[in-house]
Amino acid sequence: MPVQPSSYTSVSTLVKASPLQRFVAVFIDGIIGYLPAWLLLVVSYKLVVIGYFIAIAYALTKDALPETAGFLGGQSVGKKLMGIKAVKEDTGASLVGDYGTAITRQVSLLIPFFNLIDALMVFSDDRKRFGDKWAKTIVVKA
């Protein structure tokens, strides 16, 4: 069960996710996010634009999605499967429903060429990419 906003975890006790866990989670989320575009492309190439809008919406908000049928709850599908989650670095609170913070985390990945540098930053000592720094979040083991 995900951590509820009223029961914050001490940030000092959280264990940061490894770069490999983060990479695999992003890879899974990429497949999940673009699945609607691929399916709509099969139906009609004219509908693929709708699929791309769905993919972008998922990419921007995936860490703030509410708990649905006992699933997600502040974790993207990839993060859920990898056992990691993004939390606020000052309180350890989940991002459930905090769409502003979730979008701030992801916007750096939408900037061409900048996104590669941003992605490589998870290998630094603090394991934080620009999106994490801007949104004041960390990715930890769930």
N, C-alpha and C positions, 0 to 999 in steps of 0.2 A: 504494500500500500504506500502511495507517495506521501512525502512529508507535507503535512498541512501547514498553511501559513502561520497558525498560532503556535506551532511547535518547531521553532527554528533549531537548526543544528549548529553547534559551535563551528565556525568556519575553520578554526585551527585543527579540528579533528578530522576534517574531510580529506580524502585522498584524491589527488588529481588524476584524471584519466590519462592514459598513455597516448602518445601520438598515433600508435597503431589502432587503438580503440577508436579514436576520433576519426581517423582516415576511413576505417571500415564503416563507421556510422554514416559518414558523409556519402560514401559510395552507395550504401543501401538507400539512403534518403534520395539520392539522385535517381535511382531506378524507380522508387515509389513516386517521386514527384513528376517524372516524365511519363509514367505509365498511361495516364489519361491522354496525353498527346499522341502516343503511339497507337492507342486503341482508336482514337478518333481519326487518325490518319488512315487506318484500315477501312473505316466507314466512308470517309470522304476527305480528300486532301484539303478541302475548304474548311473543315471543322477543326483542323489541327491548331489553328490560332486560339480557339477556346481552350484546348488542352495546354497550350503554353501559358495562358493566363492562370490556369489551375496550378501548373507547376511553379510559377513565380509566387503565387499566393501561398502555396505550401512551403516553399523555400524560405519565405520571409517570416512566416508565423508558426512554423513547426514546433518551436520550443515553448509556445504559450498555449497550445491547444489543450482544451479541458479534458478531464477524464471521460472517456466514452466507453461504456460497457466494460468497465474495469481495465481499460487499456489507455495508453498515453499518459495523461495527467502531468503535463509539463515536460514530456520527453517526446522527441520525434520518434518515428518508427525505428530508424537506425540506432538512435541512442538507447531506446528501450531494449532492442535486441542485443546491444553491446553492453548493457548494464551501466550506462553512464547518464549524466544529466547536467544541464546548465543551471547554475544557481547564482543568486546575487552574492557578490564576494563579501559584502559587509555583514550580511545577515544569514546567508546560507539558505534563504527562502527560494522556493520554486518559482518558475516564471509563468505558472498557470495564470492565464488571463491578463498577463502583463504584455500586451502586444507591442507597446512602444519599445520596451527593452528588447523583446525578441527581434523586432525589425531592425533596431539599431545594431544588434549583433550580426545580422546577416547582410546589411547594406554594403559592407566592404567587399563582399564576395561578388557583387554585381558590377563592380568597376573593372573593366577590361585591363588585363596585365597586372593590375594592382592585386587582383585576387590570388595570383600565384605567390607573390611575396607574402601576402596575408596567410595563406595556407601553410607556407613553410615555417611561419613563426611558431607553430605548435612544437617545433623541435628546440626552441630556445629554453633557457633555464626556467622561466616562469610559465612556459607552455600556454601563453596567451597570444592570440592573434589580435590584430587591430580591432576587430569587432568586439572581442571580449573586453579590451581596454576601454573602448568608447562606451560600452554598455555597463561596464563595471561588473562583469560576470566571470565565473570560472566554470570549467567543465570538470566534474568530479565523478567518482564511482558512485553508483546509486546504492 
